């Protein structure tokens, strides 16, 4: 299973944007610091059995173009998971 985390500024409408690309996800809210300025931040977490890097890239492109982001960071990990019964 893959875990993707996308770190970005918390902007209005971010939940709706993510939902255009992924039917299931979690958004964690926090405070970040970008270029020495504090900002509200979001960490978008996506778990998938499949390799969805192309969809993650499309989401990031949307965060740049539709949400005015100058920087978005993505991490990808392989994690142990289980299926619901």
Secondary structure, DSSP 8 states (H G I E B T S, - for coil): -EEEEEEEE--TTHHHHHHHH-SS-EEEEEEEEETTEEEEEEEEEEEESS--HHHHHHHHHHHHHHH--S--EEEEEE-------
